[in-house]
Amino acid sequence: MHLLDLGQGYRVENNLLQHNQQGISWSESLFDIDALNAAAPLGYTFRGNAIQGGTAARFPTGNFFPATLNDIGYADLTLRDLRLKPSSPY
């Protein structure tokens, strides 16, 4: 996810995301929480998100970091059924 200049009140809540190589980027050198701080200097909300492959130390508190896609609890990844199972923690 590459960020542009964000206005005050920017919100990212309760999403399922994959971190991939760079995670959230603002420039060639600012990523994740540093990118959020640069893109939304007037404040933002970023919580309740499951960021598969991410690391808690690189994001604001209040998010989740499942190690694999299977840990998210999708109905059936092989069939690309991305609904969540009732047993999913998310």
Biopython code that builds the backbone (N, CA, C, O; Angstrom):
import numpy as np
from Bio.PDB.StructureBuilder import StructureBuilder

atoms = [
    (1, "MET", "N", (0.852, -1.153, 0.000)),
    (1, "MET", "CA", (0.000, 0.000, 0.000)),
    (1, "MET", "C", (0.905, 1.225, 0.000)),
    (1, "MET", "O", (1.663, 1.422, 0.950)),
    (2, "HIS", "N", (0.848, 2.034, -1.017)),
    (2, "HIS", "CA", (1.640, 3.270, -1.063)),
    (2, "HIS", "C", (0.719, 4.429, -0.714)),
    (2, "HIS", "O", (-0.352, 4.583, -1.302)),
    (3, "LEU", "N", (1.136, 5.231, 0.236)),
    (3, "LEU", "CA", (0.323, 6.335, 0.721)),
    (3, "LEU", "C", (0.615, 7.629, -0.032)),
    (3, "LEU", "O", (1.744, 7.890, -0.446)),
    (4, "LEU", "N", (-0.417, 8.417, -0.194)),
    (4, "LEU", "CA", (-0.285, 9.781, -0.691)),
    (4, "LEU", "C", (-0.466, 10.695, 0.505)),
    (4, "LEU", "O", (-0.632, 10.205, 1.622)),
    (5, "ASP", "N", (-0.439, 11.992, 0.313)),
    (5, "ASP", "CA", (-0.721, 12.894, 1.430)),
    (5, "ASP", "C", (-2.138, 12.632, 1.920)),
    (5, "ASP", "O", (-3.090, 12.645, 1.139)),
    (6, "LEU", "N", (-2.266, 12.397, 3.201)),
    (6, "LEU", "CA", (-3.557, 12.069, 3.787)),
    (6, "LEU", "C", (-4.020, 13.220, 4.671)),
    (6, "LEU", "O", (-3.219, 13.864, 5.348)),
    (7, "GLY", "N", (-5.286, 13.459, 4.653)),
    (7, "GLY", "CA", (-5.826, 14.516, 5.488)),
    (7, "GLY", "C", (-6.024, 14.068, 6.927)),
    (7, "GLY", "O", (-5.850, 12.895, 7.259)),
    (8, "GLN", "N", (-6.387, 15.010, 7.766)),
    (8, "GLN", "CA", (-6.654, 14.715, 9.162)),
    (8, "GLN", "C", (-7.821, 13.740, 9.269)),
    (8, "GLN", "O", (-8.790, 13.840, 8.516)),
    (9, "GLY", "N", (-7.729, 12.812, 10.190)),
    (9, "GLY", "CA", (-8.810, 11.863, 10.404)),
    (9, "GLY", "C", (-8.707, 10.608, 9.555)),
    (9, "GLY", "O", (-9.665, 9.838, 9.498)),
    (10, "TYR", "N", (-7.595, 10.377, 8.903)),
    (10, "TYR", "CA", (-7.402, 9.170, 8.087)),
    (10, "TYR", "C", (-7.616, 7.936, 8.960)),
    (10, "TYR", "O", (-7.070, 7.848, 10.060)),
    (11, "ARG", "N", (-8.419, 6.975, 8.463)),
    (11, "ARG", "CA", (-8.759, 5.789, 9.248)),
    (11, "ARG", "C", (-8.553, 4.521, 8.435)),
    (11, "ARG", "O", (-8.998, 4.419, 7.292)),
    (12, "VAL", "N", (-7.873, 3.558, 9.042)),
    (12, "VAL", "CA", (-7.761, 2.203, 8.512)),
    (12, "VAL", "C", (-8.070, 1.296, 9.685)),
    (12, "VAL", "O", (-7.256, 1.154, 10.598)),
    (13, "GLU", "N", (-9.248, 0.681, 9.664)),
    (13, "GLU", "CA", (-9.674, -0.150, 10.791)),
    (13, "GLU", "C", (-10.301, -1.446, 10.304)),
    (13, "GLU", "O", (-11.051, -1.472, 9.328)),
    (14, "ASN", "N", (-9.971, -2.525, 11.015)),
    (14, "ASN", "CA", (-10.619, -3.821, 10.824)),
    (14, "ASN", "C", (-10.487, -4.361, 9.403)),
    (14, "ASN", "O", (-11.468, -4.787, 8.794)),
    (15, "ASN", "N", (-9.273, -4.335, 8.890)),
    (15, "ASN", "CA", (-8.992, -4.854, 7.553)),
    (15, "ASN", "C", (-8.076, -6.072, 7.627)),
    (15, "ASN", "O", (-7.387, -6.292, 8.623)),
    (16, "LEU", "N", (-8.086, -6.848, 6.563)),
    (16, "LEU", "CA", (-7.162, -7.960, 6.395)),
    (16, "LEU", "C", (-6.156, -7.545, 5.338)),
    (16, "LEU", "O", (-6.527, -7.290, 4.192)),
    (17, "LEU", "N", (-4.881, -7.474, 5.713)),
    (17, "LEU", "CA", (-3.836, -6.982, 4.822)),
    (17, "LEU", "C", (-2.678, -7.969, 4.775)),
    (17, "LEU", "O", (-2.461, -8.731, 5.717)),
    (18, "GLN", "N", (-1.943, -7.949, 3.678)),
    (18, "GLN", "CA", (-0.686, -8.685, 3.594)),
    (18, "GLN", "C", (0.445, -7.672, 3.582)),
    (18, "GLN", "O", (0.379, -6.660, 2.884)),
    (19, "HIS", "N", (1.483, -7.950, 4.358)),
    (19, "HIS", "CA", (2.601, -7.019, 4.447)),
    (19, "HIS", "C", (3.445, -7.044, 3.177)),
    (19, "HIS", "O", (3.877, -5.989, 2.712)),
    (20, "ASN", "N", (3.687, -8.213, 2.611)),
    (20, "ASN", "CA", (4.542, -8.372, 1.438)),
    (20, "ASN", "C", (5.930, -7.796, 1.694)),
    (20, "ASN", "O", (6.392, -7.806, 2.835)),
    (21, "GLN", "N", (6.607, -7.296, 0.661)),
    (21, "GLN", "CA", (7.995, -6.848, 0.826)),
    (21, "GLN", "C", (8.130, -5.542, 1.588)),
    (21, "GLN", "O", (8.968, -5.436, 2.483)),
    (22, "GLN", "N", (7.327, -4.553, 1.253)),
    (22, "GLN", "CA", (7.509, -3.231, 1.844)),
    (22, "GLN", "C", (6.420, -2.826, 2.814)),
    (22, "GLN", "O", (6.600, -1.849, 3.540)),
    (23, "GLY", "N", (5.319, -3.514, 2.863)),
    (23, "GLY", "CA", (4.235, -3.102, 3.753)),
    (23, "GLY", "C", (3.624, -1.802, 3.276)),
    (23, "GLY", "O", (3.277, -1.667, 2.103)),
    (24, "ILE", "N", (3.492, -0.861, 4.166)),
    (24, "ILE", "CA", (2.965, 0.462, 3.838)),
    (24, "ILE", "C", (4.163, 1.354, 3.543)),
    (24, "ILE", "O", (5.096, 1.425, 4.344)),
    (25, "SER", "N", (4.146, 2.031, 2.406)),
    (25, "SER", "CA", (5.300, 2.869, 2.064)),
    (25, "SER", "C", (4.879, 4.300, 1.788)),
    (25, "SER", "O", (3.786, 4.565, 1.288)),
    (26, "TRP", "N", (5.766, 5.203, 2.123)),
    (26, "TRP", "CA", (5.570, 6.621, 1.857)),
    (26, "TRP", "C", (6.611, 7.102, 0.854)),
    (26, "TRP", "O", (6.321, 7.952, 0.013)),
    (27, "SER", "N", (7.793, 6.572, 0.941)),
    (27, "SER", "CA", (8.880, 6.924, 0.040)),
    (27, "SER", "C", (9.785, 5.701, -0.070)),
    (27, "SER", "O", (9.428, 4.615, 0.387)),
    (28, "GLU", "N", (10.920, 5.875, -0.660)),
    (28, "GLU", "CA", (11.856, 4.759, -0.765)),
    (28, "GLU", "C", (12.484, 4.399, 0.576)),
    (28, "GLU", "O", (13.163, 3.379, 0.690)),
    (29, "SER", "N", (12.260, 5.235, 1.594)),
    (29, "SER", "CA", (12.896, 4.966, 2.885)),
    (29, "SER", "C", (11.953, 4.980, 4.085)),
    (29, "SER", "O", (12.383, 4.676, 5.197)),
    (30, "LEU", "N", (10.683, 5.323, 3.892)),
    (30, "LEU", "CA", (9.737, 5.356, 5.005)),
    (30, "LEU", "C", (8.671, 4.289, 4.821)),
    (30, "LEU", "O", (7.959, 4.267, 3.816)),
    (31, "PHE", "N", (8.572, 3.401, 5.813)),
    (31, "PHE", "CA", (7.649, 2.282, 5.727)),
    (31, "PHE", "C", (6.855, 2.134, 7.020)),
    (31, "PHE", "O", (7.280, 2.583, 8.085)),
    (32, "ASP", "N", (5.701, 1.498, 6.905)),
    (32, "ASP", "CA", (4.861, 1.128, 8.028)),
    (32, "ASP", "C", (4.551, 2.330, 8.917)),
    (32, "ASP", "O", (4.042, 3.329, 8.409)),
    (33, "ILE", "N", (4.833, 2.282, 10.223)),
    (33, "ILE", "CA", (4.434, 3.387, 11.101)),
    (33, "ILE", "C", (5.103, 4.703, 10.700)),
    (33, "ILE", "O", (4.491, 5.763, 10.830)),
    (34, "ASP", "N", (6.340, 4.657, 10.219)),
    (34, "ASP", "CA", (7.015, 5.881, 9.762)),
    (34, "ASP", "C", (6.299, 6.473, 8.549)),
    (34, "ASP", "O", (6.199, 7.693, 8.423)),
    (35, "ALA", "N", (5.804, 5.619, 7.662)),
    (35, "ALA", "CA", (5.045, 6.084, 6.498)),
    (35, "ALA", "C", (3.722, 6.708, 6.934)),
    (35, "ALA", "O", (3.333, 7.757, 6.422)),
    (36, "LEU", "N", (3.032, 6.069, 7.875)),
    (36, "LEU", "CA", (1.779, 6.632, 8.378)),
    (36, "LEU", "C", (2.010, 7.996, 9.025)),
    (36, "LEU", "O", (1.252, 8.935, 8.783)),
    (37, "ASN", "N", (3.035, 8.105, 9.832)),
    (37, "ASN", "CA", (3.340, 9.381, 10.492)),
    (37, "ASN", "C", (3.669, 10.476, 9.494)),
    (37, "ASN", "O", (3.282, 11.628, 9.692)),
    (38, "ALA", "N", (4.381, 10.135, 8.419)),
    (38, "ALA", "CA", (4.738, 11.128, 7.403)),
    (38, "ALA", "C", (3.533, 11.519, 6.549)),
    (38, "ALA", "O", (3.369, 12.690, 6.208)),
    (39, "ALA", "N", (2.698, 10.551, 6.206)),
    (39, "ALA", "CA", (1.566, 10.810, 5.310)),
    (39, "ALA", "C", (0.413, 11.517, 6.014)),
    (39, "ALA", "O", (-0.348, 12.251, 5.383)),
    (40, "ALA", "N", (0.284, 11.297, 7.308)),
    (40, "ALA", "CA", (-0.837, 11.884, 8.047)),
    (40, "ALA", "C", (-0.322, 12.560, 9.322)),
    (40, "ALA", "O", (-0.626, 12.111, 10.427)),
    (41, "PRO", "N", (0.452, 13.630, 9.173)),
    (41, "PRO", "CA", (1.048, 14.264, 10.349)),
    (41, "PRO", "C", (0.025, 14.876, 11.308)),
    (41, "PRO", "O", (0.352, 15.147, 12.463)),
    (42, "LEU", "N", (-1.194, 15.093, 10.850)),
    (42, "LEU", "CA", (-2.227, 15.650, 11.722)),
    (42, "LEU", "C", (-2.984, 14.572, 12.481)),
    (42, "LEU", "O", (-3.901, 14.872, 13.246)),
    (43, "GLY", "N", (-2.600, 13.317, 12.270)),
    (43, "GLY", "CA", (-3.213, 12.230, 13.018)),
    (43, "GLY", "C", (-3.960, 11.245, 12.139)),
    (43, "GLY", "O", (-4.425, 11.584, 11.050)),
    (44, "TYR", "N", (-4.066, 10.028, 12.629)),
    (44, "TYR", "CA", (-4.739, 8.948, 11.911)),
    (44, "TYR", "C", (-5.161, 7.889, 12.916)),
    (44, "TYR", "O", (-4.718, 7.888, 14.064)),
    (45, "THR", "N", (-6.014, 6.999, 12.471)),
    (45, "THR", "CA", (-6.396, 5.821, 13.242)),
    (45, "THR", "C", (-6.018, 4.607, 12.419)),
    (45, "THR", "O", (-6.416, 4.491, 11.260)),
    (46, "PHE", "N", (-5.261, 3.713, 13.001)),
    (46, "PHE", "CA", (-4.840, 2.488, 12.324)),
    (46, "PHE", "C", (-4.882, 1.390, 13.372)),
    (46, "PHE", "O", (-3.920, 1.194, 14.115)),
    (47, "ARG", "N", (-6.024, 0.659, 13.433)),
    (47, "ARG", "CA", (-6.177, -0.354, 14.474)),
    (47, "ARG", "C", (-7.160, -1.438, 14.047)),
    (47, "ARG", "O", (-7.980, -1.256, 13.146)),
    (48, "GLY", "N", (-7.043, -2.560, 14.726)),
    (48, "GLY", "CA", (-7.946, -3.678, 14.463)),
    (48, "GLY", "C", (-7.643, -4.412, 13.172)),
    (48, "GLY", "O", (-8.432, -5.256, 12.748)),
    (49, "ASN", "N", (-6.526, -4.113, 12.540)),
    (49, "ASN", "CA", (-6.167, -4.730, 11.274)),
    (49, "ASN", "C", (-5.359, -6.004, 11.514)),
    (49, "ASN", "O", (-4.545, -6.064, 12.436)),
    (50, "ALA", "N", (-5.584, -7.011, 10.688)),
    (50, "ALA", "CA", (-4.761, -8.224, 10.688)),
    (50, "ALA", "C", (-3.784, -8.083, 9.534)),
    (50, "ALA", "O", (-4.179, -8.107, 8.368)),
    (51, "ILE", "N", (-2.503, -7.936, 9.865)),
    (51, "ILE", "CA", (-1.475, -7.681, 8.868)),
    (51, "ILE", "C", (-0.605, -8.927, 8.764)),
    (51, "ILE", "O", (0.362, -9.089, 9.509)),
    (52, "GLN", "N", (-0.960, -9.803, 7.833)),
    (52, "GLN", "CA", (-0.255, -11.076, 7.678)),
    (52, "GLN", "C", (1.164, -10.808, 7.212)),
    (52, "GLN", "O", (1.377, -10.141, 6.200)),
    (53, "GLY", "N", (2.135, -11.329, 7.950)),
    (53, "GLY", "CA", (3.529, -11.149, 7.610)),
    (53, "GLY", "C", (4.158, -9.897, 8.186)),
    (53, "GLY", "O", (5.361, -9.688, 8.031)),
    (54, "GLY", "N", (3.377, -9.063, 8.846)),
    (54, "GLY", "CA", (3.912, -7.850, 9.456)),
    (54, "GLY", "C", (4.497, -8.130, 10.831)),
    (54, "GLY", "O", (4.411, -9.249, 11.338)),
    (55, "THR", "N", (5.088, -7.114, 11.424)),
    (55, "THR", "CA", (5.710, -7.211, 12.733)),
    (55, "THR", "C", (5.143, -6.126, 13.634)),
    (55, "THR", "O", (5.087, -4.961, 13.242)),
    (56, "ALA", "N", (4.726, -6.494, 14.822)),
    (56, "ALA", "CA", (4.077, -5.553, 15.740)),
    (56, "ALA", "C", (4.921, -4.308, 15.998)),
    (56, "ALA", "O", (4.373, -3.213, 16.122)),
    (57, "ALA", "N", (6.218, -4.453, 16.079)),
    (57, "ALA", "CA", (7.095, -3.317, 16.379)),
    (57, "ALA", "C", (7.083, -2.257, 15.276)),
    (57, "ALA", "O", (7.515, -1.128, 15.507)),
    (58, "ARG", "N", (6.596, -2.600, 14.089)),
    (58, "ARG", "CA", (6.624, -1.667, 12.960)),
    (58, "ARG", "C", (5.283, -0.989, 12.707)),
    (58, "ARG", "O", (5.134, -0.257, 11.729)),
    (59, "PHE", "N", (4.293, -1.228, 13.594)),
    (59, "PHE", "CA", (2.953, -0.679, 13.404)),
    (59, "PHE", "C", (2.418, -0.108, 14.704)),
    (59, "PHE", "O", (2.924, -0.432, 15.778)),
    (60, "PRO", "N", (1.393, 0.743, 14.618)),
    (60, "PRO", "CA", (0.757, 1.215, 15.845)),
    (60, "PRO", "C", (0.169, 0.039, 16.633)),
    (60, "PRO", "O", (-0.130, -1.011, 16.065)),
    (61, "THR", "N", (0.010, 0.224, 17.922)),
    (61, "THR", "CA", (-0.586, -0.820, 18.747)),
    (61, "THR", "C", (-2.044, -1.029, 18.356)),
    (61, "THR", "O", (-2.667, -0.169, 17.733)),
    (62, "GLY", "N", (-2.575, -2.193, 18.736)),
    (62, "GLY", "CA", (-3.980, -2.473, 18.472)),
    (62, "GLY", "C", (-4.240, -3.209, 17.177)),
    (62, "GLY", "O", (-5.378, -3.244, 16.708)),
    (63, "ASN", "N", (-3.208, -3.800, 16.585)),
    (63, "ASN", "CA", (-3.353, -4.578, 15.360)),
    (63, "ASN", "C", (-2.912, -6.013, 15.626)),
    (63, "ASN", "O", (-2.380, -6.316, 16.695)),
    (64, "PHE", "N", (-3.131, -6.886, 14.660)),
    (64, "PHE", "CA", (-2.832, -8.308, 14.803)),
    (64, "PHE", "C", (-1.882, -8.740, 13.695)),
    (64, "PHE", "O", (-1.872, -8.148, 12.616)),
    (65, "PHE", "N", (-1.081, -9.775, 13.959)),
    (65, "PHE", "CA", (-0.038, -10.154, 13.019)),
    (65, "PHE", "C", (0.018, -11.664, 12.816)),
    (65, "PHE", "O", (0.934, -12.326, 13.304)),
    (66, "PRO", "N", (-0.971, -12.214, 12.088)),
    (66, "PRO", "CA", (-0.930, -13.648, 11.801)),
    (66, "PRO", "C", (0.276, -13.977, 10.925)),
    (66, "PRO", "O", (0.614, -13.234, 10.004)),
    (67, "ALA", "N", (0.915, -15.102, 11.230)),
    (67, "ALA", "CA", (2.128, -15.486, 10.509)),
    (67, "ALA", "C", (1.845, -15.927, 9.074)),
    (67, "ALA", "O", (2.630, -15.637, 8.172)),
    (68, "THR", "N", (0.733, -16.625, 8.858)),
    (68, "THR", "CA", (0.420, -17.144, 7.521)),
    (68, "THR", "C", (-1.008, -16.770, 7.134)),
    (68, "THR", "O", (-1.809, -16.371, 7.979)),
    (69, "LEU", "N", (-1.313, -16.905, 5.854)),
    (69, "LEU", "CA", (-2.691, -16.679, 5.402)),
    (69, "LEU", "C", (-3.648, -17.678, 6.047)),
    (69, "LEU", "O", (-4.792, -17.339, 6.346)),
    (70, "ASN", "N", (-3.186, -18.899, 6.259)),
    (70, "ASN", "CA", (-4.040, -19.903, 6.899)),
    (70, "ASN", "C", (-4.427, -19.505, 8.316)),
    (70, "ASN", "O", (-5.499, -19.880, 8.793)),
    (71, "ASP", "N", (-3.574, -18.754, 8.989)),
    (71, "ASP", "CA", (-3.863, -18.313, 10.350)),
    (71, "ASP", "C", (-5.012, -17.309, 10.413)),
    (71, "ASP", "O", (-5.597, -17.102, 11.476)),
    (72, "ILE", "N", (-5.333, -16.692, 9.293)),
    (72, "ILE", "CA", (-6.430, -15.719, 9.253)),
    (72, "ILE", "C", (-7.774, -16.424, 9.369)),
    (72, "ILE", "O", (-8.709, -15.885, 9.962)),
    (73, "GLY", "N", (-7.873, -17.605, 8.817)),
    (73, "GLY", "CA", (-9.126, -18.352, 8.906)),
    (73, "GLY", "C", (-10.065, -18.132, 7.741)),
    (73, "GLY", "O", (-11.282, -18.087, 7.916)),
    (74, "TYR", "N", (-9.497, -17.995, 6.545)),
    (74, "TYR", "CA", (-10.337, -17.894, 5.353)),
    (74, "TYR", "C", (-11.091, -19.198, 5.147)),
    (74, "TYR", "O", (-10.622, -20.261, 5.551)),
    (75, "ALA", "N", (-12.256, -19.119, 4.520)),
    (75, "ALA", "CA", (-13.090, -20.299, 4.291)),
    (75, "ALA", "C", (-12.349, -21.352, 3.471)),
    (75, "ALA", "O", (-12.299, -22.514, 3.876)),
    (76, "ASP", "N", (-11.767, -20.971, 2.318)),
    (76, "ASP", "CA", (-11.046, -21.944, 1.494)),
    (76, "ASP", "C", (-10.134, -21.196, 0.520)),
    (76, "ASP", "O", (-10.577, -20.732, -0.530)),
    (77, "LEU", "N", (-8.878, -21.089, 0.878)),
    (77, "LEU", "CA", (-7.934, -20.357, 0.026)),
    (77, "LEU", "C", (-7.730, -21.023, -1.323)),
    (77, "LEU", "O", (-7.540, -20.331, -2.323)),
    (78, "THR", "N", (-7.763, -22.353, -1.376)),
    (78, "THR", "CA", (-7.542, -23.037, -2.653)),
    (78, "THR", "C", (-8.638, -22.710, -3.661)),
    (78, "THR", "O", (-8.389, -22.700, -4.866)),
    (79, "LEU", "N", (-9.840, -22.444, -3.179)),
    (79, "LEU", "CA", (-10.947, -22.058, -4.055)),
    (79, "LEU", "C", (-11.136, -20.535, -4.116)),
    (79, "LEU", "O", (-12.094, -20.042, -4.710)),
    (80, "ARG", "N", (-10.210, -19.806, -3.493)),
    (80, "ARG", "CA", (-10.270, -18.342, -3.424)),
    (80, "ARG", "C", (-11.537, -17.845, -2.748)),
    (80, "ARG", "O", (-12.077, -16.798, -3.105)),
    (81, "ASP", "N", (-11.999, -18.600, -1.779)),
    (81, "ASP", "CA", (-13.153, -18.203, -0.977)),
    (81, "ASP", "C", (-12.608, -17.445, 0.228)),
    (81, "ASP", "O", (-12.182, -18.051, 1.210)),
    (82, "LEU", "N", (-12.625, -16.126, 0.148)),
    (82, "LEU", "CA", (-12.003, -15.288, 1.159)),
    (82, "LEU", "C", (-12.948, -14.857, 2.276)),
    (82, "LEU", "O", (-12.620, -13.984, 3.080)),
    (83, "ARG", "N", (-14.117, -15.475, 2.315)),
    (83, "ARG", "CA", (-14.970, -15.240, 3.480)),
    (83, "ARG", "C", (-14.270, -15.843, 4.689)),
    (83, "ARG", "O", (-13.485, -16.782, 4.560)),
    (84, "LEU", "N", (-14.557, -15.306, 5.845)),
    (84, "LEU", "CA", (-13.929, -15.835, 7.052)),
    (84, "LEU", "C", (-14.786, -16.943, 7.648)),
    (84, "LEU", "O", (-16.014, -16.860, 7.662)),
    (85, "LYS", "N", (-14.119, -17.977, 8.135)),
    (85, "LYS", "CA", (-14.795, -19.050, 8.852)),
    (85, "LYS", "C", (-15.341, -18.472, 10.161)),
    (85, "LYS", "O", (-14.783, -17.506, 10.682)),
    (86, "PRO", "N", (-16.418, -19.046, 10.698)),
    (86, "PRO", "CA", (-16.917, -18.606, 11.996)),
    (86, "PRO", "C", (-15.859, -18.722, 13.098)),
    (86, "PRO", "O", (-15.904, -17.980, 14.079)),
    (87, "SER", "N", (-14.915, -19.645, 12.940)),
    (87, "SER", "CA", (-13.860, -19.839, 13.939)),
    (87, "SER", "C", (-12.675, -18.874, 13.785)),
    (87, "SER", "O", (-11.753, -18.895, 14.601)),
    (88, "SER", "N", (-12.694, -18.029, 12.744)),
    (88, "SER", "CA", (-11.597, -17.092, 12.520)),
    (88, "SER", "C", (-11.515, -16.096, 13.686)),
    (88, "SER", "O", (-12.542, -15.607, 14.158)),
    (89, "PRO", "N", (-10.309, -15.802, 14.142)),
    (89, "PRO", "CA", (-10.176, -14.797, 15.204)),
    (89, "PRO", "C", (-10.422, -13.373, 14.710)),
    (89, "PRO", "O", (-10.428, -12.437, 15.509)),
    (90, "TYR", "N", (-10.623, -13.199, 13.403)),
    (90, "TYR", "CA", (-10.799, -11.876, 12.832)),
    (90, "TYR", "C", (-12.188, -11.660, 12.272)),
    (90, "TYR", "O", (-12.484, -10.583, 11.755)),
]
sb = StructureBuilder()
sb.init_structure("model")
sb.init_model(0)
sb.init_chain("A")
sb.init_seg("    ")
for serial, (resi, resn, name, xyz) in enumerate(atoms, 1):
    if name == "N":
        sb.init_residue(resn, " ", resi, " ")
    sb.init_atom(name, np.array(xyz, "f"), 0.0, 1.0, " ", f" {name:<3s}", serial, name[0])
structure = sb.get_structure()
